[in-house]
């Protein structure tokens, strides 16, 4: 079993890879344009963000919702052995190519680790443990082997197991469960809704009103919660909820969260 802490970002051990490898466009989320592989102008020589405490005020809220699931330190310290792209410029392009793939691998590791914590999903635990070992092994490969991975195929294989784990976990919730998988619920009025055990996989919940909603045991993997109002909502036990989803949403002190996640500072 992996330690969840290994799947949390440790920026002090990373070479600012999210500020280099990823592109972004001038929008409500980012104040400027940046191409992939180009260091952000706010990145300091020590690989820290020069405006970290003011990102939202400076027009970079998109940075505050990003989560690499610990991929940054893995690429920096393991794949490239602690040699940064400033000291070894020839590694910059390869490092920037590896990071997005590693992030996907670590995200899958987060989901599989969570699925293994679900007692009702015990019938698929053996397959999940096998998947966990396989994914972990892939993260320890060379830069070349990682960038050559077929992530679409890998995601499909792992998602089959995650879906089965979700179905087993949600089956314990009594009554009929709502199925909003992939639904367009942008701006939906769902205040106080009983969504316990619902499938919200991949649902578009941008700016949706989920104030006071019951989302216990709801599967929210891949759900877009940007600007969704989670004030007073109950998310304890929500399946496959990530810190990035919470960071992109709005909530308050009354929002109930799973113990593995933290209340965003901007709530």
GUTOR-885686 format. One record per residue: x, y, z of N, C-alpha, C in turn. Coordinates in steps of 0.001 Angstrom, whole numbers, plus 500000, padded with zeros to 6 digits. Layout:
BEGIN
XYZXYZXYZ
...
END
This chain:
BEGIN
500845498802500000500000500000500000500875501240500000
500456502237499237501167503502499201500711504389500350
501615505222500827501262506223501817500625507389501069
499449507826501509498772508946500857499662510186500799
500570510326501774501439511498501803502352511543500582
502663510387500009503495510352498800502727510851497583
501419511001497725500574511460496631500078512884496867
500778513597497739500486515005497985501683515840497518
501401516988496968502467517845496440503424518295497538
504706518169497253505764518669498135506585519651497304
506133520884497264506747521885496386508212522136496704
508602521933497962509989522165498355510931521153497717
510394520021497267511225518983496651511062518939495141
510374519955494589510087519986493157510805521153492497
511063521031491216511744522079490459510754523008489751
509634523276490424508638524186489864508051523690488551
507879522386488430507494521809487140506118522243486664
505171522454487570503847522909487120503933524326486559
504949525065486975505140526440486507505960526501485216
506406525340484770507233525274483561506576524420482485
506236523201482854505793522212481864504426522510481262
503539523103482043502154523252481602501894524593480914
501069524590479871500713525843479191499477526450479832
499282527742479667498008528340480036497767529570479167
496492529918479035496087531028478172495457532132479004
495648533370478569495062534515479261493543534321479345
493032534347480546491611534083480771491259534509482186
490074534094482623489678534389483996490555533642484993
491236532580484517492074531776485401493535532204485403
493984532817484295495384533201484179495501534593483559
496398535401484107496538536782483660497317536929482364
498074535906481995498926535975480800498880534655480039
499467534665478847499643533440478061501002532838478394
501086531516478379502362530826478566502336529513477816
503379529221477072503439527968476328504083526893477195
503816525642476866504403524518477592505920524553477468
506609524333478580508063524320478579508704525657478884
507902526702478931508414528045479230508170528351480702
509205528695481451509011529007482874508104530217483050
507218530147484014506351531280484327507225532445484803
506849533651484447507630534824484833507636535041486343
506719534393487046506659534541488501507485533492489241
508137532593488494508929531538489121510275532090489564
510592531942490840511837532464491391512992531490491150
514219531935491342515388531053491167515371529813492057
514682529900493202514607528745494108513425527841493784
512806528065492614511675527273492124510385527496492908
510328528568493680509096528935494377508372530022493592
507075530150493828506281531173493160506468532510493861
506786533524493089507013534838493670505764535546494138
504600535082493691503338535733494095502374534718494714
502927533675495309502097532578495804500976533052496731
501286533982497598500275534464498556499269535403497912
499521535818496667498643536777495999498133536271494656
498192534991494435497820534440493131496429534867492677
495456534780493539494090535154493162493989536653492888
494630537442493707494584538891493522495315539329492257
496329538581491857497137538927490686496586538327489387
495451537650489465494835537105488261495240535694487891
495693534913488882496110533537488615495356532528489496
494021532603489557493297531628490379493459530199489865
493748530054488566493940528713488018495080527970488676
496099528712489112497235528080489783496844527543491155
495892528200491805495525527814493163494708526525493218
494170526101492091493330524897492095494081523678491564
495305523880491086496050522768490510496638521871491594
496629520582491340497215519607492265497944518557491435
499215518363491698499992517395490908499976516002491518
499325515829492679499260514528493369500653513978493683
501618514879493887502968514434494245503843514083493062
503340514327491846504128513987490655505361514867490519
505262516114490972506374517043490818507634516579491500
507522516162492759508706515707493467509197514358492946
508286513525492430508696512227491888509570512431490648
509118513312489748509895513592488538511224514248488900
511164515213489804512362515971490171513406515114490878
512969514354491863513919513641492706514208512203492293
513242511561491613513466510175491226513799510041489747
512912510499488881513144510336487443514425511027487004
514676512226487542515867512992487138516900513105488256
516750512280489278517791512142490295518199513409491016
517290514385491138517604515586491888518377516646491120
518583516421489820519280517412488987518240518283488297
518252519574488588517209520437488057517514520934486653
516495521461485996516601521888484602517412523165484426
517650523881485509518504525069485393519974524656485363
520330523690486193521721523209486196522013522349484986
520995521687484483521159520811483320520080521158482302
520258522247481556519248522716480598518826521673479576
519717520721479291519389519698478302518268518765478779
517950518798480072516883517946480606515520518634480572
515508519931480286514277520709480405513136520151479564
513397519869478290512328519397477415511796518038477868
512710517142478219512296515816478667511523515892479977
511983516735480895511311516881482184509895517417482001
509762518366481082508445518952480811507509517950480154
508063516992479421507242515968478771506817514890479764
507690514578480709507409513522481687506371513970482715
506456515221483150505615515691484248504110515483484032
503531515888482882502084515686482718501672514220482753
502533513344482253502216511910482277502300511387483705
503351511802484418503506511374485814502327511841486650
501840513043486367500694513537487117499482512626486923
499260512184485705498137511281485442498321509957486183
499539509450486210499813508202486924499543508367488417
499982509495488975499769509728490398498298509958490725
497577510575489816496144510742490026495457509375490083
495842508486489180495277507138489194495652506409490478
496882506611490944497306505990492203496451506488493361
496099507781493332495246508342494386493884507649494386
493297507500493204491981506883493101492020505411493526
493031504695493066493122503266493410493344503095494906
494175503938495490494416503875496928493124504115497702
492317505080497229491039505341497882490100504145497735
490071503558496539489192502404496308489548501245497233
490837501114497542491272500043498437490858500299499881
490490501538500188490007501860501530488513501606501671
487849501279500562486406501053500593486112499586500917
485633499345502116485345497975502539484350497260501613
483279497929501161482328497243500275482937496819498938
484073497420498579484718497099497293485684495928497422
485610495212498527486532494109498769486592493091497623
485477492795496943485550491831495832486535492209494721
486882493494494608487830493896493555489161494359494147
489360494169495448490590494617496083491830493926495508
491723492656495199492882491943494659493323492562493340
492360492846492472492684493465491188493184494891491374
492628495590492362493069496949492643494502496964493159
494847496001494004496220495935494507497190495639493367
496752494792492447497592494494491289497790495756490443
496712496511490269496800497754489498497701498765490200
497604498835491524498424499767492297499906499448492113
500250498177492199501640497763492029502136498087490631
501286497848489643501662498125488251501884499619488029
500955500443488503501067501885488333502305502428489042
502520501959490262503674502417491024504969502063490294
505002500881489708506182500475488956506424501367487750
505340501760487088505469502633485919506048503986486301
505688504497487481506199505808487910507691505775488185
508241504588488351509659504447488670510511504131487435
509891504238486263510604503969485021511464505139484581
512072504996483425512893506063482869512005507135482252
512605508280481975511859509362481331511278508885480011
512074508115479268511622507621477966510448506659478109
510527505733479068509448504755479225508153505421479680
508269506456480474507074507151480973506388507924479860
507148508642479061506541509449477992505961508585476882
506373507325476804505856506431475761504594505692476186
504138505896477402502961505192477896501698505605477147
500809504637476929499498504906476346498547505176477506
498444506443477898497661506781479077496165506580478858
495682506739477647494258506521477392493881505068477671
494723504157477202494462502734477434494582502400478919
495596502949479552495818502677480975494671503216481815
494220504408481501493095504986482229491840504134482059
491645503629480854490477502802480610490488501540481450
491648500915481556491768499689482350491501499958483829
492117501018484343491956501329485760490528501800486050
489937502551485130488588503066485347487570501947485478
487794500851484784486893499701484898486844499216486341
488004499166486991488072498733488382487463499778489314
487748501045489037487214502113489880485692502175489794
485165501946488613483718501956488431483072500814489213
483707499653489163483179498508489911483230498779491415
484329499371491877484458499711493298483383500716493693
483120501677492819482095502683493070480720502046493178
480416501157492262479108500503492267478897499703493549
479935499009493981479841498211495205479654499105496429
480379500230496460480283501143497603478926501841497645
478437502249496482477167502977496441475967502065496636
476162500766496422475065499817496581474587499734498030
475452500145498944475057500084500364474102501212500750
473982502213499880473080503327500153471660502893499805
470751502967500745469372502521500480468644503421499494
467686502842498823466845503613497914467454503783496528
466713504468495698467140504699494314468164505832494261
469258505580493570470318506582493452470226507304492115
470481508607492135470433509379490906471643509079490017
471387509045488730472469508837487768472634510092486919
473660510877487253473960512094486506475335511973485844
475705510774485507477033510558484915477159511352483612
478170512220483557478426513009482354477374514055482053
476483514319482983475373515249482727475831516705482712
475109517512481936475350518947481908474493519581482997
475120519889484113474420520481485249475000521852485570
475500522522484540476075523855484718475001524805485263
475292525412486397474358526350487007473112525721487592
473096524402487714471900523712488211471565524116489644
470280524168489939469797524505491274469587523208492051
470580522824492804470524521562493533470682521781495038
470318522953495481470424523265496901469585522292497729
470225521684498712469527520754499583469185519426498955
469687519148497763469343517914497050469908516680497743
469137515601497685469590514323498213470338513607497082
471657513706497104472498513086496081473342511974496680
472905511458497788473662510392498437473689509151497538
474891508666497276475051507474496442474871507729494965
474732508993494564474515509309493148475793509136492340
475627508949491051476775508946490135476842510319489488
477927511030489795478185512336489201479506512290488435
479875511101488008481140510910487297481166511763486033
482152512653485952482300513476484758481216514505484554
480370514741485541479284515717485390479829517142485377
479178518000484606479539519416484549478706520151485577
479330520490486693478632521148487791479167522565487996
479656523164486926480203524520486991479137525490487490
479476526235488546478575527241489125477238526670489590
477183525364489824475943524759490317475738525117491790
474485525209492198474158525490493590473932524167494308
474937523766495079474858522520495838474849522808497335
474443524015497678474391524406499081473513523465499890
474077522920500948473307522040501816472976520689501226
473527520362500057473226519070499421473912517929500159
473303516757500085473863515558500707474592514765499624
475922514812499663476741514135498659477505512962499253
477040512465500371477699511307500973477618510105500027
478748509450499861478840508252499008478534508525497539
478503509785497135478307510103495718479640509961494997
479623509409493799480836509256492996481022510538492193
482096511280492515482334512564491849483630512553491030
484094511384490661485341511314489903485188512086488585
486112513006488357486096513776487113485020514839487021
484221515038488072483167516059488033483798517455488056
483283518340487232483797519708487153483043520575488156
483706520922489248483073521673490329483532523131490376
484035523641489274484481525030489260483347525985489645
483601526774490665482652527783491156481334527188491643
481291525881491846480086525274492419479988525690493888
478778525982494342478560526400495730478319525168496594
479286524874497461479190523717498343478941524136499790
478465525347499981478222525850501334477258524930502075
477706524446503220476853523590504036476621522208503488
477246521857502372477050520534501779477793519472502588
477294518252502522477929517136503229478662516266502212
479992516343502229480826515590501294481580514465501986
481223514168503219481907513095503924481621511782503204
482658511070502877482475509800502188482249509926500699
482295511153500153482154511307498700483277510524498022
482937509769497000483903508884496367484763509597495342
486076509449495494487074509949494533487102511470494421
486676512148495478486783513598495530488254513972495701
488707515005495016490105515428495116490214516839495676
491414517163496122491664518497496637491495519541495549
491889519196494326491758520135493208490298520502492971
489392519543493093487967519833492915487470520784493989
487905520555495223487499521449496310488068522847496102
489320522917495689489966524212495477489264525033494410
488656524342493439487981525036492332486569525471492710
486049524924493804484672525214494215484615526304495281
483401526592495713483181527542496801482523526790497953
482905527138499154482316526493500310482383527395501518
482087526842502677482172527628503898482524526730505075
482486527293506260482872526544507462481914525389507745
480721525453507179479729524401507431479841523243506437
480663523386505419480842522308504445481588521158505113
481039519977505025481651518803505665482484518055504641
483750517787504994484703517202504051485228515856504524
485711515037503583486368513783503957487645514099504732
488063513254505653489244513542506483490546513668505710
490635513069504523491883513109503767492096514428503030
491064515292503015491146516539502271491054517745503213
491536518901502708491588520112503534490629521190503032
490167522014503942489292523122503584490133524197502891
489821524562501646490594525567500929490650526894501681
491784527572501578491981528816502318491048529928501865
490600529874500598489765530968500071488285530806500405
487896529723501048486487529541501393486101530503502525
END
